[in-house]
Amino acid sequence: MKVIIGSASKRLGDSIASGLNAQLFPNQVSRFADGEVNVEVANDLRNQEVYIVQSLSSPVNDNLMELLLTIDAAKRSGAKRITAIIPYYGYSRQDRVIKNNNMQSALSAKLTANLIQIAGANSVAAIDLHSSQIEGFFDIPVTNLSCFEVFVNSIYKENLAIVAPDVGAIGRARAFAKILEEKHKLDNDIVVVDKYREKAGTSEVMNVIGEVANKNCVIVDDIVDSGGTLCNAALALKNRGAKSVVSCITHGILSGNAVEKISSSSLDKLVITDTVFHKFEKNDKIEVVSIANILICFMQGGKSAS
């Protein structure tokens, strides 16, 4: 087994190498004067099983191109089987066609899947895909790994209410509640925050469906980007009497001023993982937990898929 780490996942790669007690396979990423990415891997991969770890986080286009070129280079070096491990699958929110005002969108999540397959990947593993339909965009095996277990130590264990921040996140919230019930004997309720605007240009209204008074609320979702919806949901829960509000979200994109927004919000704590490399300064409200052990288990033949 050979493990190649892309430039978007270097810190995560160090944790994987430490856990595997192995050296990472040599690779070099450079750029030409015009911005083209150049990828090279050591030329001794013949008949090897190769794992390439690369998140498709910002700058997503550069990181996607690097992943494709690394797959191609490994294939040309004679790799027997290539598994692309994509901790964060960029373009995942563009998983459906939108027709609006005589305009037609691309199906970007599927196009990304096509590119990865054409480059030469034999299988793919990802952490907490945005939607299960993305698995169907591939014609090669896809493993969708759950990271729920890494969140358990970061939440209060008593009087819990598991919160879906919108209707689309209900399935994820139920899956998290099921793990808490089965593996940790914790009973809990499911709460939904229903958001809507009465008309364009008016403030977003947050309706809390379920009982949260004196509860330790845990908001569960896969992506936090600008942080606006999350902060509004936390405020709505506190206004309904929630004792505490912690959010466990897999992919901390945290675009723009999201960190500042979360730091001054009603949220008590945000727990995210290292699927995305974070550059913000240490923050009392934001905790980063690692998914390295999940990937190590997968590479060693175990499977903790959702």
Phi, psi and omega in degrees: 000132177238138181241124177247131181250126177283165185293339179280350186230031184298313182294318175298321179299322177298320179293322178294315180299319179296318181292326179276349185055047184218156175275144177283148183287136185296134172211155180228135176238126180221174180229144172278170184300331181272004177099353178298140179273137176238128181237133176228140173236154179300145191268051177216054180255010185302128179063021179262149170272123189242134173248126178246119182255117181205119175280147177260058179263181182294134359281110192298321182293319177296316182290326175295315180297321178298318178299313181299316181291325178293319176300314181297317180296318179295321179295318180288341177275002173098013180304136180285320182211134183239124174249121175272114176262114186243091183306315174240119182270098178298158184068009184293334180282348175263062187254014178210157179276132179243127176245121188209125177051049179065019178249152184234126180272162170279158172262076194295324180297323178286319178300320177299318177299317179300317181297318181296320179291315181297326179297332176127010177291138177268338177201165183224143170230140179220161176259119169051068177301148183300323177212149182292338181294340178298326177302325180286349177284346180260149172253014176238163181300137178234131175246120179259103186273137178267142178248015184304324184299328184286347181273340192301320183287351184260004183239157173292145186260358184243145173054052186273150167227120180270127190246129169267122184288348172202174184297326181294343183262006183298317180299320179294318179297319179295321179295321178294317179297324180294319178297316179299322182287315186284317187264337185233008174054038180253120175276146181201165178252157175257130179237144180237134172261115181261116182251142177200162174244132179295326174197164182302137177089354178263163181292149178288133180260134180249114175257128179262119181256106183127167184267123180235357182302127180062020178261152169270103186273138177236110178276126184242128176203175183263330185223134166241121184251271180283337177088356184298310181297319180298314181294320178294321178295319179298318179295318180298320180293318178295322178295337178267008173099013179299137180288317178210157177225113175243143178240131177247108186230129188297303189253109180269085179290313173052060181284158175057231182263030184301319182298314179296320181298316180291322181298329182258012184269180177281355180292132178281324180199142172245124177250122178233171180250176180266028172297332176243136178287128184251133183252356184290155179292156180308135187224132182295336183269346184241122179246135179249124177247152187263143175256015183302316182296328177296316180290322178298314178301317179298315182292332180273004175107352175278167181214118175242062184273156178277000000 
